[in-house]
Amino acid sequence: MAVIPKPDAKLMNNALHYAETLRDIDDDHHGLAHVLLYLAEYSRQLKLVADAAEQYIRFGQDAQLHTNLTIALEKLSTYELEAETMEPPRFGLD
């Protein structure tokens, strides 16, 4: 797979706003808005884990940094569990 350049903040915000609008008006027939919104939140949670892991490794495996990493991992795990157990999207088929 080719490397996709990271979108700037304006493009990302516009895409997320449009995705939310499509979901709000129930016009996400192909599920693209649903996938984008899920991946954006997953990416945000994963970034918190990566940041906590980097601090933990970089600054000597401090107990508080270990706690921060554990909390970030738990939040990611909770998000995944909640996302998997929610009612599936309708995709405009109802």
N, C-alpha and C positions, 0 to 999 in steps of 0.2 A: 504494500500500500504506500502511496506517495505521502510525503510529509505535507500536511496542510498548515499554512501559516496561521499563527494565532490571530484571531480577530481582535481589533482594538475595542476599547470599552464602549464606544458609541455604537459600533456594529452589533456587539453582543447585547447591549441594552435594548436596541431596536428589535433585534430578533426575538429576545425574550418577551418583550412587550407584545409583539405581533403574535407570538405563540400563545400568550395568555389570552389575547383577544379571540383568537380562533377557538380556544377551548371554551371561553365564556359564551360565545355565540353558537357553540356546538357545530363548528364547521371544520373539524379536524378529521376529514374523511380518511386520510391515509396515515394518521397517527404521528405525523412529523412534529407537530406542536407538543404532543404528549412526550415523545422521545426526547426532544430538545429540553423541555422543562425538567424531566427526570435527570437527564445527564448533566444539566447545569447544576442542579442541587447536589447530585452525587459528586461531581467534580469539586464543588465548594467544600463538601465534607472531607473528601480525599485530600484536598490541599491542606486542611487543618491537621490531618494525620501526618502528612509529609513534613509540614513545618515543625510539628511537635517532635517527630522522629529526628529531624535534623538538629534541633536544639539539644535533644537528649544525647545524641552521639557527639556533637561538637563540644558541649560544655561539661563533659565528665560524668555523665550518667547520674546526675543529681536526683535525689528522691522526689522533689517537687516536679522536676521535668519528666520523670517516669510517670508520676500521677497525671500530668497534663497529657502525655502520650496515651495512657490508658483511657482517660476520659474521651479523647478524640476518637480512639478506636471503638469505644462503646457507642458513641454517638453515630458513627458510620454504620455500625452493626445494627443499631436501633432503626436508623433510617432505612436500611435494606429490608429489615423485617417488616416494618410498617408498609413499605412500598410493595412488598410481595403479598401482604395479606389484605390490602385494600381491594375494593371492588374494581374489576377491570374497566378500562375506558369504554365508552359506548361507541365512539367513532362515528357518530351520526347515523347509526343503523336502527335506532329505536323509533 
